[in-house]
Amino acid sequence: MDERVTSGPEVIHSIEGVDIKQRPARGPRMDPINLVPYLPRAKWSTGPGDQGWHAMLCQVLEESQKHTRRKSLLKVRVMDWITSTAILPLLLGCVGIFSLFKLLQQMRVKAYLRNAVVVITGATSGLGRECAKVFYAAGAKLVLCGRNREALEELTKELAASQATKVQTHKPYTVTFDLAEPGAIVAATAEILQCFGYVDVLINNAGISYRGAIVDTTADVDKRVMETNYFGPVALTKALLPSMIKRRQGHVVAISSIQGKISIPFRSAYAASKHATQAFFDCLRAEVEQYEVEVTVISPGYIHTSLSVNAITADGSTYGVMDETTAQGRSPVEVARDVLAAVGKKKKDVILADLLPSLAVYLRTLAPGLFFSLMASRARKERKSKNS
């Protein structure tokens, strides 16, 4: 084997007659920690063994740290500038816009209900009584409906004696009738229209609850619950609807229940009536939209009223017990205020329930199998507690 060395940048090796060109060795690779850019080109050393390498490396590290500190300082200054000149004013602006929106919304609610003719059924007790108070304080012209004339007159006196309002109030009218009697609806409608000549807002609040097992419940009990909770409000709504359509102005409100969206054991008749209520008024909303008539369905959860005490049982007798869930329910005063706000804002569908009942509505749709299992478990627990 012979080797021939040529001048110039290339070295040519000859191995057994074959010439192999080899390019000259290149300089050291770029430093992996990005320190090379800070080295002066002319002073670059060929390796760590050269003199002055350690001092040069220290200088590079120092320059790198200074560069990092400058970048960090720049970032801090930029963030300070953004916070002081952009973010804070933006946040303050958002708060201001939100506050202005809430104020305008409150003004619109007050303007919508002031001097409006509002009919409230089931006004003698519970949620209906509290609704009468808040709508009266808002300046509405009330027509209070119920089965007990004396209770209605007592409520009227209580409203007249209240002074906790800054708006002009109006003396309420009262109409006594029973929604469960179909023949009483026509006469009651005529009497309601005679009060002010028209109706702006109809609040279908009257209702009756139920406790019992399906297998033990008579058909008469089912019919009674349906007459009060469904057929009565539907008949009254149909009777007053033509005047609203003629004026192209009106608002129908149905006080339903969370049980109009989900069903729980031993409430079959009540849940069925509220499901029917939800469906009817959803249909009504679509059909009267062209006449500019509003429809709101409100679904409260448990309310601390005497609803469970006055509930009927499978044989038609009075339940007479305050359920624990009802006793722990929301105050009717709070719910009445929410009803006022929902009506004033012309909301379509409102759930006024706690977190768990509200989640159950979505669970029924998204995971029906799990929902049914939970309801079956609840039925077993209630049955066991009654038998013990």
C-alpha positions as CSV (number, residue, x, y, z in Angstrom):
1,M,0.0,0.0,0.0
2,D,1.4,3.4,-0.9
3,E,0.3,6.8,0.1
4,R,0.6,10.0,-1.9
5,V,0.1,13.4,-0.3
6,T,-0.8,16.4,-2.4
7,S,-0.7,20.0,-1.6
8,G,-3.9,21.9,-1.1
9,P,-6.9,21.4,1.0
10,E,-7.4,17.7,0.1
11,V,-5.6,14.6,1.1
12,I,-5.5,11.8,-1.3
13,H,-4.9,8.3,-0.1
14,S,-4.2,5.5,-2.4
15,I,-5.0,2.1,-1.3
16,E,-4.0,-0.6,-3.8
17,G,-4.5,1.7,-6.7
18,V,-7.7,3.2,-5.6
19,D,-7.6,6.9,-4.9
20,I,-9.8,8.1,-2.0
21,K,-10.4,11.8,-1.4
22,Q,-10.8,12.9,2.2
23,R,-12.0,16.4,3.0
24,P,-10.1,18.3,5.6
25,A,-11.4,18.0,9.2
26,R,-13.9,20.7,10.0
27,G,-13.8,22.9,13.0
28,P,-15.5,22.0,16.3
29,R,-19.2,21.6,16.2
30,M,-21.6,24.3,17.5
31,D,-21.7,24.2,21.3
32,P,-24.9,22.4,22.4
33,I,-25.9,24.9,25.0
34,N,-25.9,27.8,22.6
35,L,-22.9,29.5,24.0
36,V,-21.0,29.9,20.8
37,P,-22.9,32.9,19.5
38,Y,-21.4,34.9,22.3
39,L,-17.8,34.0,21.3
40,P,-15.9,36.4,19.1
41,R,-15.2,34.6,15.8
42,A,-11.6,35.7,15.7
43,K,-10.8,34.3,19.2
44,W,-12.4,30.9,18.8
45,S,-10.2,28.2,20.2
46,T,-9.9,24.7,18.7
47,G,-10.4,22.8,21.9
48,P,-10.6,22.8,25.7
49,G,-6.9,22.0,25.9
50,D,-5.8,25.4,24.6
51,Q,-4.7,28.1,26.9
52,G,-7.3,30.6,27.9
53,W,-10.2,28.2,27.3
54,H,-11.4,28.3,30.9
55,A,-11.4,32.1,31.1
56,M,-13.2,32.3,27.8
57,L,-15.8,29.8,28.9
58,C,-16.4,31.8,32.1
59,Q,-16.8,34.9,30.0
60,V,-19.3,33.2,27.7
61,L,-21.3,32.0,30.7
62,E,-21.4,35.4,32.2
63,E,-22.6,36.9,28.9
64,S,-25.3,34.3,28.7
65,Q,-26.5,35.0,32.2
66,K,-26.6,38.7,31.4
67,H,-28.6,38.1,28.3
68,T,-31.1,35.9,30.2
69,R,-31.5,38.5,32.9
70,R,-32.2,41.2,30.3
71,K,-34.8,39.0,28.6
72,S,-36.5,38.3,32.0
73,L,-36.5,42.0,32.9
74,L,-38.0,42.8,29.5
75,K,-40.8,40.3,30.0
76,V,-41.5,41.7,33.4
77,R,-41.7,45.2,32.1
78,V,-43.9,44.1,29.2
79,M,-46.3,42.3,31.6
80,D,-46.4,45.3,33.9
81,W,-47.2,47.6,31.0
82,I,-50.0,45.3,29.8
83,T,-51.4,45.0,33.3
84,S,-51.3,48.7,34.0
85,T,-52.4,50.0,30.6
86,A,-54.6,47.2,29.2
87,I,-55.8,44.5,31.5
88,L,-56.9,46.7,34.5
89,P,-58.9,49.1,32.3
90,L,-60.4,46.2,30.4
91,L,-61.5,44.5,33.6
92,L,-63.0,47.8,35.0
93,G,-64.7,48.3,31.7
94,C,-66.2,44.8,31.8
95,V,-67.5,45.4,35.3
96,G,-69.0,48.7,34.3
97,I,-70.7,47.2,31.3
98,F,-72.1,44.3,33.4
99,S,-73.3,46.6,36.1
100,L,-75.0,48.8,33.4
101,F,-76.6,45.8,31.9
102,K,-78.0,44.6,35.2
103,L,-79.3,48.1,35.9
104,L,-81.0,48.3,32.5
105,Q,-82.4,44.8,33.1
106,Q,-83.9,45.8,36.4
107,M,-85.4,48.9,34.9
108,R,-86.9,46.9,32.1
109,V,-88.4,44.4,34.6
110,K,-89.9,47.2,36.7
111,A,-91.3,48.9,33.6
112,Y,-92.8,45.7,32.3
113,L,-94.7,44.9,35.5
114,R,-95.6,48.3,36.6
115,N,-99.4,48.8,36.1
116,A,-99.6,45.4,34.4
117,V,-102.8,43.4,35.1
118,V,-101.5,40.2,36.7
119,V,-103.9,37.2,37.5
120,I,-102.6,34.7,40.1
121,T,-104.3,31.5,40.8
122,G,-103.8,29.7,44.1
123,A,-103.1,33.0,45.8
124,T,-104.3,32.1,49.2
125,S,-101.2,30.3,50.5
126,G,-97.7,29.2,49.8
127,L,-95.9,30.4,46.7
128,G,-99.1,32.0,45.3
129,R,-99.4,34.2,48.4
130,E,-95.8,35.3,48.2
131,C,-96.1,36.0,44.5
132,A,-99.0,38.3,45.2
133,K,-96.8,40.3,47.6
134,V,-93.9,40.7,45.3
135,F,-96.0,41.6,42.2
136,Y,-98.1,44.0,44.3
137,A,-94.9,45.7,45.5
138,A,-93.8,46.0,41.8
139,G,-96.8,48.1,41.1
140,A,-98.9,45.4,39.3
141,K,-102.7,45.5,39.2
142,L,-103.6,42.1,40.8
143,V,-106.5,39.8,40.3
144,L,-106.2,37.2,43.1
145,C,-107.9,33.8,42.6
146,G,-108.5,31.0,45.0
147,R,-111.1,28.7,46.6
148,N,-111.2,30.5,50.0
149,R,-112.9,33.9,49.8
150,E,-112.0,34.8,53.4
151,A,-108.3,34.0,52.8
152,L,-108.3,36.1,49.7
153,E,-109.9,39.1,51.5
154,E,-107.4,38.7,54.3
155,L,-104.5,38.8,51.8
156,T,-106.0,41.9,50.2
157,K,-106.1,43.7,53.5
158,E,-102.5,42.7,54.2
159,L,-101.3,44.0,50.9
160,A,-103.1,47.3,51.4
161,A,-101.5,47.7,54.8
162,S,-98.0,47.1,53.5
163,Q,-96.0,50.2,52.9
164,A,-92.7,48.7,51.9
165,T,-92.8,49.9,48.3
166,K,-91.8,53.1,46.5
167,V,-94.1,52.7,43.5
168,Q,-97.7,53.3,43.0
169,T,-99.8,50.4,44.1
170,H,-103.3,49.3,43.1
171,K,-106.1,47.7,45.1
172,P,-106.3,44.0,44.2
173,Y,-109.4,42.3,43.0
174,T,-110.4,38.8,44.1
175,V,-112.2,36.0,42.2
176,T,-113.3,32.9,44.0
177,F,-113.5,29.6,42.1
178,D,-112.2,26.1,42.0
179,L,-110.0,25.1,39.1
180,A,-111.0,21.4,39.6
181,E,-114.5,22.3,38.6
182,P,-114.7,22.7,34.8
183,G,-118.0,24.5,34.9
184,A,-116.5,27.3,37.0
185,I,-113.9,28.3,34.5
186,V,-116.1,30.2,32.1
187,A,-117.8,32.3,34.8
188,A,-114.5,33.0,36.5
189,T,-113.0,34.1,33.2
190,A,-115.7,36.6,32.6
191,E,-115.3,37.9,36.2
192,I,-111.6,38.3,35.7
193,L,-112.0,40.3,32.5
194,Q,-114.5,42.6,34.2
195,C,-111.9,43.7,36.7
196,F,-109.7,45.7,34.3
197,G,-111.0,44.7,30.9
198,Y,-107.9,42.7,29.9
199,V,-105.1,40.5,31.3
200,D,-101.4,41.1,30.8
201,V,-99.9,38.3,32.8
202,L,-101.6,35.0,33.8
203,I,-99.8,33.0,36.5
204,N,-101.1,29.5,36.7
205,N,-99.9,28.6,40.2
206,A,-102.8,26.6,41.8
207,G,-102.0,23.0,42.3
208,I,-102.3,19.9,44.5
209,S,-99.7,17.3,45.4
210,Y,-99.9,13.6,45.8
211,R,-98.3,10.7,47.8
212,G,-98.9,7.1,47.1
213,A,-98.1,3.9,45.3
214,I,-99.4,3.4,41.8
215,V,-100.8,0.0,42.6
216,D,-102.9,1.4,45.4
217,T,-104.1,4.6,43.7
218,T,-107.6,4.8,42.4
219,A,-108.4,6.4,39.0
220,D,-110.5,9.1,40.7
221,V,-107.4,10.3,42.5
222,D,-105.5,10.5,39.3
223,K,-108.3,12.5,37.7
224,R,-108.5,14.8,40.7
225,V,-104.8,15.7,40.5
226,M,-105.0,16.1,36.7
227,E,-108.1,18.4,37.0
228,T,-106.4,20.7,39.4
229,N,-102.8,20.7,38.0
230,Y,-103.4,20.3,34.3
231,F,-107.0,20.6,32.9
232,G,-107.9,23.6,35.1
233,P,-104.9,25.7,34.2
234,V,-105.3,24.7,30.5
235,A,-109.0,25.6,30.5
236,L,-108.3,29.0,32.1
237,T,-105.4,29.7,29.7
238,K,-107.6,28.9,26.7
239,A,-110.4,31.1,28.0
240,L,-108.1,34.2,28.5
241,L,-105.9,33.6,25.4
242,P,-108.2,35.1,22.8
243,S,-108.1,38.5,24.5
244,M,-104.3,38.4,24.5
245,I,-104.1,37.4,20.9
246,K,-106.5,40.2,20.0
247,R,-104.4,42.8,21.7
248,R,-101.2,41.1,20.5
249,Q,-99.9,41.3,24.0
250,G,-99.9,38.9,26.9
251,H,-97.8,36.6,29.1
252,V,-98.8,33.1,30.2
253,V,-96.9,31.7,33.1
254,A,-97.1,28.0,34.3
255,I,-95.7,27.1,37.7
256,S,-94.7,23.6,37.0
257,S,-92.2,21.5,39.0
258,I,-88.9,19.8,38.7
259,Q,-91.0,16.7,38.6
260,G,-92.3,17.9,35.3
261,K,-88.9,17.1,33.9
262,I,-88.0,14.0,36.0
263,S,-90.2,11.5,37.9
264,I,-89.6,10.2,41.4
265,P,-91.3,7.2,43.1
266,F,-94.6,7.5,44.8
267,R,-95.5,10.8,43.1
268,S,-96.9,9.3,39.9
269,A,-100.1,11.4,39.6
270,Y,-98.3,14.6,40.5
271,A,-95.4,14.0,38.2
272,A,-97.7,13.0,35.3
273,S,-99.7,16.3,35.7
274,K,-96.6,18.3,35.7
275,H,-95.1,16.5,32.7
276,A,-98.4,17.2,30.9
277,T,-98.2,20.9,31.9
278,Q,-94.6,21.2,30.6
279,A,-95.6,19.7,27.3
280,F,-98.7,21.7,26.8
281,F,-97.1,25.1,27.5
282,D,-94.1,24.3,25.4
283,C,-96.5,23.7,22.5
284,L,-98.4,26.9,23.4
285,R,-95.2,28.9,23.3
286,A,-94.5,27.9,19.7
287,E,-98.0,28.5,18.5
288,V,-98.6,32.0,20.0
289,E,-95.2,33.4,19.2
290,Q,-96.6,35.0,16.0
291,Y,-99.1,36.9,18.2
292,E,-96.3,38.3,20.4
293,V,-97.7,36.4,23.5
294,E,-95.0,35.2,25.9
295,V,-95.0,31.8,27.6
296,T,-92.9,31.0,30.6
297,V,-92.6,27.6,32.4
298,I,-91.1,27.7,35.8
299,S,-90.0,24.5,37.5
300,P,-89.2,24.9,41.2
301,G,-87.7,22.2,43.4
302,Y,-88.8,21.7,47.0
303,I,-90.4,24.8,48.6
304,H,-91.0,25.1,52.3
305,T,-94.8,25.3,52.0
306,S,-97.8,23.2,53.1
307,L,-97.9,21.5,49.8
308,S,-97.0,18.0,51.1
309,V,-99.3,18.5,54.2
310,N,-102.3,19.2,51.9
311,A,-101.3,16.4,49.4
312,I,-103.8,13.6,48.8
313,T,-103.0,9.9,49.1
314,A,-103.8,6.8,47.1
315,D,-107.4,6.6,48.5
316,G,-108.0,10.4,48.3
317,S,-107.5,11.2,51.9
318,T,-105.2,14.1,53.1
319,Y,-101.6,13.2,53.6
320,G,-101.2,15.5,56.5
321,V,-97.4,15.2,56.9
322,M,-94.6,17.7,56.3
323,D,-92.0,15.8,54.3
324,E,-88.3,16.3,55.3
325,T,-87.5,17.4,51.8
326,T,-90.3,19.9,51.8
327,A,-89.3,21.2,55.3
328,Q,-85.7,21.7,54.0
329,G,-86.9,23.4,50.8
330,R,-86.3,26.9,49.7
331,S,-88.2,29.8,51.2
332,P,-91.3,30.7,49.2
333,V,-90.3,34.4,49.5
334,E,-87.1,33.7,47.6
335,V,-88.9,31.6,44.9
336,A,-91.5,34.3,44.5
337,R,-88.7,36.9,43.8
338,D,-87.2,34.5,41.2
339,V,-90.6,34.1,39.6
340,L,-90.9,37.9,39.4
341,A,-87.5,38.2,37.8
342,A,-88.3,35.4,35.3
343,V,-91.5,37.0,34.2
344,G,-90.0,40.4,34.0
345,K,-87.1,39.1,31.8
346,K,-89.6,37.1,29.7
347,K,-87.7,33.9,30.1
348,K,-88.9,30.8,28.3
349,D,-88.1,28.0,30.7
350,V,-86.6,28.3,34.2
351,I,-85.5,25.7,36.7
352,L,-85.5,26.9,40.3
353,A,-84.1,23.9,42.0
354,D,-80.9,23.0,44.0
355,L,-77.9,21.4,42.4
356,L,-78.8,17.7,42.7
357,P,-82.3,18.0,41.2
358,S,-81.0,20.1,38.4
359,L,-78.2,17.6,37.7
360,A,-80.8,14.8,37.7
361,V,-82.6,16.5,34.8
362,Y,-79.4,16.1,32.7
363,L,-78.6,12.7,34.1
364,R,-82.1,11.5,32.9
365,T,-81.1,12.5,29.3
366,L,-77.3,11.7,29.3
367,A,-77.3,8.5,31.4
368,P,-80.9,7.2,31.6
369,G,-79.8,3.7,32.9
370,L,-78.0,5.2,35.9
371,F,-80.9,7.5,36.6
372,F,-83.4,4.6,36.6
373,S,-81.2,2.7,38.9
374,L,-81.0,5.6,41.3
375,M,-84.8,6.0,41.3
376,A,-85.3,2.2,41.9
377,S,-82.9,2.5,44.9
378,R,-84.9,5.4,46.2
379,A,-88.2,3.5,45.8
380,R,-86.7,0.6,47.8
381,K,-85.6,2.9,50.6
382,E,-88.9,4.8,50.8
383,R,-90.8,1.5,50.9
384,K,-88.6,0.1,53.6
385,S,-89.0,3.2,55.7
386,K,-92.8,3.1,55.5
387,N,-92.9,-0.6,56.4
388,S,-90.6,-0.2,59.4
